[in-house]
Amino acid sequence: MSQLEHLAKRVLETGGSEVERALREELRRVSEPEELRKLAEGFYAEPEVSVPTFERLLELIPEDLVVRVELGFVYFLMGEDGEANRQLEKARALDPEHVQVLTFEAALARDPAEKIRLYRRILQKDPQHEIARSKLHELGALPSGNGTTP
């Protein structure tokens, strides 16, 4: 187990600002994005670890759209809609038509008609996109078993 993983587990087990500070310091020492990606993926559902890890990744590679969307989605899952929307805007600035950006935008959209519009746009780009198809079905905009793009 790496020092990062050990600190991440300590953050989850014991909490506290001292352990969180130690994790942040250790994250600052890492300059290899793949090591950070591995940690972020392993602790994705644990914002105490994933948020500072994604933030460090963005310090190293600020133009990484996927990391930006993943960080925004963690904020969304935490109920931090304001920060989630800020991350969405930054991701949109990088590539507003990227499928992951559109998927995140649809997740944040409150209006069902807007969600449908975005999910249909996703299917134009990726007709087999499972999330878009599932969400359109839930919204009653894609009948079950329909193999065509709405």
Stockholm file with secondary structure:
# STOCKHOLM 1.0

chainA/1-150         MSQLEHLAKRVLETGGSEVERALREELRRVSEPEELRKLAEGFYAEPEVSVPTFERLLELIPEDLVVRVELGFVYFLMGEDGEANRQLEKARALDPEHVQVLTFEAALARDPAEKIRLYRRILQKDPQHEIARSKLHELGALPSGNGTTP
#=GR chainA/1-150 SS CCHHHHHHHHHHHHCCHHHHHHHHHHHHHCCCHHHHHHHHHHTTTCHHHHHHHHHHHHHHCTTCHHHHHHHHHHHHHTTCHHHHHHHHHHHHHHCTTCHHHHHHHHHHCCSHHHHHHHHHHHHHHCTTCHHHHHHHHHTTSSCTTCCSCC
#=GC SS_cons         CCHHHHHHHHHHHHCCHHHHHHHHHHHHHCCCHHHHHHHHHHTTTCHHHHHHHHHHHHHHCTTCHHHHHHHHHHHHHTTCHHHHHHHHHHHHHHCTTCHHHHHHHHHHCCSHHHHHHHHHHHHHHCTTCHHHHHHHHHTTSSCTTCCSCC
//
